[in-house]
Structure formats: structure tokens, C-alpha cells
Amino acid sequence: METYRYIHAKSSWMSAREALQLAEKLAEMGAEDGNIDSYMRQGVYGDYLQQAEELEYGTSDFIATVPLMYMVTHGVDLILKGYMYAGHPQEAPQAPPKLADMLERFRAEFADETVVSEFIDTYIDPDKLPQLFAVYLREVGKDLDDLYKERRFLNNASFYRIIEQYKPYVYTWEDGKRFYQEVLEDLRSVLPVIEALQADIDSEGVPGDKVKALRR
């Protein structure tokens, strides 16, 4: 049973790392240019392509940033799952609890995991969100609960529908640079921790000292 749980912890953290690395790449581009429209136009986003062409020079549309934020929220969900599996390897195999329940347990049991805790709080607590993201959610009439619910039950078709139903929120490239730099710094603080945790469990599900110390 414990091996099963540790293998799932490793898998969750590996998937979280991959999601956050994708977000890191986009944030890196945005921190340099202030927008990622030119990169996102290479995809197929329906009406978004025309909207992007109509933007004034020096401005960008946050619709292009929605995939980045989905990767970040996806990473948060997977990080929490990893801690639930590794922290309780003796528990019988079961579906992971809902986000709110995982968050409550994480805060109660892993408060000493300060880097991870600060990262998760930043992207779950509305009062700590990067400003541009918080303004965007307010402008489109969404909140974090909406975003996490949508992400949890996402497939390719629903993903594109969600993007298209978000109304545009235009911001300047200078505001974009600050936003992407902030997200980039957050990602680069937490990624080494997640990488170290997943690497501390071998392919057979045997944990090392870092992960063993998480047991509750």
C-alpha cells in the first residue's frame, strides 16, 4: 500500500513539474516582451486571432495568458495531491479529496513547507494573487473557485470554449512585464522543491529521507 501511495506522489509531483515548467517558459517570454500574444497566435483560438490583430501597439490581451494560468493552477492541484499521497502512505488507495479538503489538510499538516506553502497561497488566496491576474478575474466576472473547477474537469473542447467565453481584458506591455516577472519568480522558487521531492522517490516507490520526513 505504501509503495502505491509513494508512486502516486512521485507521479503527481512529476506532472506538477511539467505543468509549471510550461508556465515558466511562457512567463519567461512575457517578462522579456510584456506579452505572449505573438506566441499564442500560433495556436488555434478562433475569434481570438482577429482580436489580437486589432490591439494597439504596446497593449496585450489577457486571453492569451489564460493557458499560462491554467498550467499554474493545474500545478497547484498536483502539488497538493503529491503531499496527500506522501504524507499518508498508510492510507488505503482512493481518489484524492477535493481541492478545498486538500488545501485544509496541507495547511494543517505541512505548514513548515514554507516555499511550497507561500506559492500555493499566492495562487489560491484572492488577496495574494499577482495584481494583473486579480484585476483580470474581476473584469471577466470570474473567481478562483471558478478557475479551479473548470480546470479540474477540462478537456480540449471545453478548454477552447472557456477561452472564447472570456471577454478581452487589455493591458499594457509594461504592466505585463511586471506581472510575468512576478509569476516567473514564484515558479522558480517552487520548482526546485518539487523536483527534489519527485526525485527522492525511486521508480519502485521507495522514498528517500526528504519524502519520509513528510509522513504524518
N, C-alpha and C positions, 0 to 999 in steps of 0.2 A: 504493500500500500504506500509506504513512504517513497519508494523508488518512483512509483506512478506520479505522486504529487510533485516530486522534485523535477521529473522530466517535464511536467506541465509548467512548472515555474520557469525552467530554462527556456522552453518554447515561448512562453508569454514574454519574457524579457528579450529574447532574440527578435520577436516580432515587433516589440516596442522600439527596440533599437533601430530596426529597419524603417519604421514609420517616422521616427524622429530624425533619422539621417536624411530622409527625403525632405522633410520640413526644413532641416538645416541648410540643405542645398538651395532651396528657394529663398530662405531668409538671407543667405549669403548674397545672392543675386540682388535682392531687394535693398539690402543695406548699402550696396555699392551704387545702384541706379535709382533707388527710390520707388521703383515699381517693378512688377513682373509681368505686365501686360504682354510685352513682346514675346516672352517665353510661353505664356499660356495660349497665345493665339495659334500656336502650332497644333493645339488640340481641336476638338470639335465641340463647340459650346453654343451652337445655334445662334440666337439673336445677339449673344454677347460679342461676337466678332464685329458686327456692324457698330455696336455701341462703343467698342474700344476705338474704332477708327474715328468716331465723332468727337472724342475727347480733345480738349485743348492741350497744346503742348505744355508740359510741366505739370500735368494732372494725371491721375490714375483712378481706376475703378476697383473698389474692394471686391467685386465679384471674382476677380482673378485671384484673390487671396483666399477665397473660401477653401479651395483644396488644401492649402497650407494649414489652415486652422483645423480642418478635419483630420489631418495627419497628427497634429499636436494632441487633439482630444482623443484620437484613437490610441496614441502612445500613452496618455494618462490612464486610460481604461486598462490597457495591457500591463502597465507597471503595477497597478493595484492588484490585478489578478495574480501576477507573479508573487507578490508578497503574501497574498492569501494562501496560495499553494505552499510556498516555502515556510511560512510561519506556522502552518498547521499540517505537517506531513503525516500525522497520525489520523487525520480525519478521513472518513470514507469518501471515495470518489463521488463527486456530484457536480452539477453545473455551478459555476461561480455565482455568488449573490449579485444583486443589482448594484449599480454604481453607488447609490446613496449608502447602502449597507457596507460595501467595501470601504468606502471613504470613512465611515464612522469607525470601523474596526481598525483601519490603518492609523487613524489619528489617536486611537486609544492604545494601540499596541506598538507602534513604530515611531513615536514622537522623536526618538533620538536619531532617526534617519533624516537629519536636518536638510541636506541638499535636496533630497527627493521630496520631502515634505514641503519645502518652500516652492519647489517647481509645481507640484500638484496644486497647492493653494492658489498660486498665481493664475492657473487656468481653470479653477473651479469656483473661486471666490469672486463674485462680480465686482467687489470693491478693490481687487488687486489686479484686475486684467490690464494688459497694456492699453493705454488710452484710446488709440485709434480703433482697436478691436471693440472696446466697450462702447464707443460712440457709434460704431457701425451697427452693432446689435440693437442699440436703442433706435437708430434711424430706420432699420428694417422691421422693427417690432418683434424681435426675437430675444430670447434669453438663453442662458447657458443650458438650462434643462432641455429646451427645445433642441439645441445643437447636439447634446449627448444622446437624446432619444433618437434623433434622426440618424446619427452615426451608428448607433447600435444595431439598427435594422436596415442597413444600407446595402443596396446592390447597384450595379452600374446604371440601370434605368432610373431608379429613384434618385441617384446622385445627380444626374443631369437635370432631372425635373426640379430638384431642390435648388440647384444653381440658378436655373431660369426663373424661379419664382421669387428670388431675392431681388428687390429693386436696387438700382445702382446707388452707390454712395461714393461720391468723387472726393478725392483728397489730393493735396499737393505732393510732389515728389520729396520735398524736404521733410514733410510730416511722415512720408513713407520710409525715408531713410532712418529716422529715429525709431519708428515702430519696428522695422525689420531688424535693426541693430539690437533692440531690446529683446526681441524673440530669439535672435541668434545667441546672445549672451546666456539667456535662460537655457537654451538647448545645449550649449557647450558646457554648462555647469553640470547638467544631469547625465548627459550621455556617458561620460567615463564611469560613473557609478553603476549604471545599468549594464554596461559592457563588462565590468568586473564581476557583477553578480552572475550574469549568464555564463561567463567563462569559468566560474567557480563550481559549476555543476558539470560533471563529465557526461559523455554520451550514454552511459549506463544509468544515470540518475543518482550518482554518488556525489554528495555535496562536499565542498571544502569548508574551511574554518569560517569564512565570511558568511556563507549561507547558513551554516549550522548555528551561528550566533543569532539568527533571526527566529529560531524556533521558540514558540510560546507554549 
